[in-house]
Amino acid sequence: MATPVTPPRGMRDFLPADKASREHALAVIRRSFAAHGFDEIETPVLEDAARLHSGLGGDNEKLAFAVLKRGLKPTDAAAAAASGDLLGLADLGLRFDLTVPLARFYATHRAELPTVFRSIQIAPVWRAERPQKGRYRQFVQCDIDIIGESGLLAEIELITATAAALDALGLTGCSIRVNDRRILTALLAHWSVAPELNERALIVIDKLDKIGVDGVVTELAGLGIATDGVADTLTQIADAGWTAAEPTPPAWLNTDAFADLLALRAAMPEVRLVFDPTLVRGMGYYTGTIFEISHPDLGYSLGGGGRYDGMIGRFLGTEVPACGFSIGFERIVDLLGVDAASAENAVVLVYDKGTDPARLVALKRTLVEQGLRVRLEQRTKNVKALLERAAGAGYGRYSFVGADVSGAGELDFRPLGG
């Protein structure tokens, strides 16, 4: 039986055209973020296993890939495995997001960084997901974060920069849903939810758009939470919008947090912000504002983030405010079309067997000096298939190199593809 030659499950190869599309999108995102004053950093793909499993990563910690300790004796490994002692087996692990590495990075380099640090991180992360459509074990995250700014300026800069990146990518119709963890905490208190059930109750509320009001009521009851009035409150929430505080704020609304959201909207009239009191976000480390990117044609978010003021203090022993926004790159890149400008500047020269190599190289050199990307292809019997492959690889034009062509100015370029 032949040995399988496919990538590991949940991981992918990228053909040249796919790789070119991804790099184009990444370049657009980088330029947009940098234009808004963010600086790119890089952190190792590996972090200490103890740090990755310190409670900062929520459920993602369960999906972390561990790296076995070097020189681990079989007897020690068996004992650690039998007792469920992960740290006895592994001292390192692949990062499952970019936020935990950023917190460690800031704690390491704080003295070398500005008081308010605006970072870009664009890099792959790894999670032991069950592979399925849209879920991969290796994928790229595009994060911007602001550390050291406790006011709304951080949220405003993050949302503005992210919206600008989406515009630069050509993604139209996006909106940004916003909420605040303080509003969610007030909502749970309004329902008299015991604090130890808060996180489980939030997971249920986060499913409102999938299971409906009745489904949420049923699941909350299953947790032992009294559900009198829950259905009425959820219906009221669905109709809340930006008028939630007028004329009289509902009992579940934290008016201080809502005032901050109103201030965000006033500061960014060009960005479509939608107040969604049931927006939860999955990570328990969020402490204030939270936000997600929505698109009217998609049933899933294209990115999100929020304020996580308590995380970096876990490393430093002193509180440092922090807020971040992450673009869901893998989802967004699938929505983007071919970069027409790049394709137009990529050309194929089709030549006959026996054509003088020196002449071909001279033509190629001239075109490259003009800023073009040039591929040489020998003519085959099936020229149509050759040209289709070139178009699929991101080339936009082609020309045959006839025997009478002596200079680049004599080439007759024609469009590739439909």
Secondary structure as UniProt FT lines:
FT   TURN            9..10
FT   HELIX           16..35
FT   TURN            36..37
FT   STRAND          39..40
FT   STRAND          46..48
FT   HELIX           49..52
FT   HELIX           58..63
FT   STRAND          66..68
FT   TURN            70..71
FT   HELIX           74..83
FT   HELIX           86..89
FT   STRAND          90..94
FT   HELIX           99..109
FT   HELIX           110..112
FT   STRAND          117..126
FT   TURN            133..134
FT   STRAND          138..147
FT   HELIX           153..169
FT   STRAND          175..180
FT   HELIX           181..190
FT   TURN            191..192
FT   HELIX           195..197
FT   HELIX           198..205
FT   TURN            206..207
FT   HELIX           208..222
FT   TURN            223..224
FT   TURN            228..229
FT   HELIX           230..238
FT   TURN            239..240
FT   HELIX           241..243
FT   TURN            244..245
FT   TURN            251..252
FT   HELIX           255..267
FT   TURN            269..270
FT   STRAND          273..275
FT   TURN            277..278
FT   TURN            284..285
FT   STRAND          289..294
FT   TURN            296..297
FT   STRAND          303..307
FT   TURN            309..310
FT   HELIX           313..316
FT   STRAND          322..327
FT   HELIX           329..333
FT   TURN            334..335
FT   HELIX           340..344
FT   STRAND          346..351
FT   TURN            353..354
FT   HELIX           357..369
FT   TURN            370..371
FT   STRAND          373..378
FT   HELIX           383..392
FT   TURN            393..394
FT   STRAND          397..401
FT   TURN            403..404
FT   HELIX           408..410
FT   STRAND          414..415
//
